[in-house]
């Protein structure tokens, strides 16, 4: 008879307990990762190769630095009043000239012909006026002679009529003779009135005609003077005292009327011309102040003119000196000018750097207190000058900021220094 055998339980860790333990460890690791570690992308960099600047609390000077070029205060352009061929060039570029100096001599044969024609027409008009005046004088003499003859006949007819009237009253002559004498007398009276009226009318016509001819003749003389002035304009002269600039005319060259051939720089004063980024066009206006230093001396300028046109992202301004000018100032010299855009004010300041091109001034990397790492932080930047940015929000004086370029940092949130 067989007996049942007791089966003993196996000792050891079961497989299901192993899997459960591993699961618990994974869960604990995940919880730790979620709640006790940072989820920031990190970039490691060498601190010595970065530029670190300290945020300051100071006075923000609202200005920009521009490169100004010295120019003459005024430039007068030389345009050919008359066209012609360059016959002689008397003064070269760069020479000092006085008002009225002849710079070029032009030749224009067509203009000479015009002058001859005008002189011939004037001579013809003067001859016609002379003949007309002689004719009027002759008519005037004849008119006076007619009046004299008419008066003479009237006197005789009147005397005859008075005699015949007396004889007729005494019945010594016939009635026909009396009427004939009366009619002759009345006829002469009327003829005298007609001749006087004709003489007055002729005189008025003569005066009017002579005035018209004199006016025409005067106009012709003026026209001839203008034509002769055109002849004088063949001499291109300096309009003002100054320095002769560009002169685009060579001997033998044909110059058209109105063609620009040169310029004269007025050197009684100077101005400084500068080009400014269009970003500042709303802030730059007339009467702004500017300064520059030369040979340990500071000189002041004043904005005289702001040009409205923007070309290639820049606009121009003209500045004039207030007070003294540098010694030996010359057109073409350049100065680094500080243009004041506003009053100085207290502000939180961040030194300028290459980071601005990457962030647009919207965020920066701020170092921790121990200086071992830098964290990305949003900021708000206001005005800027060649040295500082004005910080409106996000930074406090004493904090340190990476101000060099951020191009290598990518989109990382933290910089850890090696």
Order of alpha helices (4+ residues) and beta strands (2+ residues): alpha-beta-beta-beta-beta-beta-beta-beta-alpha-alpha-beta-beta-beta-beta-beta-beta-beta-beta-beta-alpha-beta-beta-beta-beta-beta-beta
